[in-house]
Amino acid sequence: MVLEFNQLKDEIVNILEREKSITLATSANNKVTARTMSHVNEDLVIYFQTSGSSEKAQQIEQNPNVAFAVGNIQIEAIARKCGHPMESKNKGFAVKYKDKFPAYFEKYTNLADEILFEASPLKIKIYKYVDSKPTIIVLDMQENKAYFE
C-alpha cells in the first residue's frame, strides 16, 4: 500500500480544524503534565494561548518539546512563544480564535498575562485500520514522508 503524505496531512488538518479541544503534554525537571486546551491551527501548526504564569508556560520555557493528542492522532512538536495574542503580528490567530471560541476569546485573550504559543510538528502518528488491521502511520514532517511504524 502506498501512503500519500499530502492526503494524510489534509486529513489531520481537517481533524485539527474540526476538534474543539486537544490534549497538550509538557515537561520540565522530570515532571510531565497534561491538560485539555482550546486551539486553532494554520495547516499543521497548532496555536494556543495561556497565562504566562501557568505551569505549562513555565514548562515550555524550560523545555519546548511538547506533545498533543486528539482523537486517534499523536503529535510531537516544538513550541515557541509568539508574544501576546493581540499583538498585530498575531492577528491571524486572534481572528481564528475569536471565530472558533468567541466566549474564551472575550474572557481571556485580552488579559495582560496571556501568551500565544506556536507548536510546529516534527512527527505525527495516526492510528488507523488498514485492511482490517490496526496500524500506526507516521508522518515525518522533517522528511515530508509517510510510512508504517
Secondary structure, 3 states (H helix, E strand, C coil): CCCCHHHHHHHHHHHHHHCCCEEEEEEECCEEEEEEECCEEECCEEEEEEECCCHHHHHHHHCCEEEEEECCEEEEEEEEECCCCCCHHHHHHHHHHHHHCHHHHHHHHCCCCEEEEEEEEEEEEEEEEECCEEEEEEEECCCCEEEEC
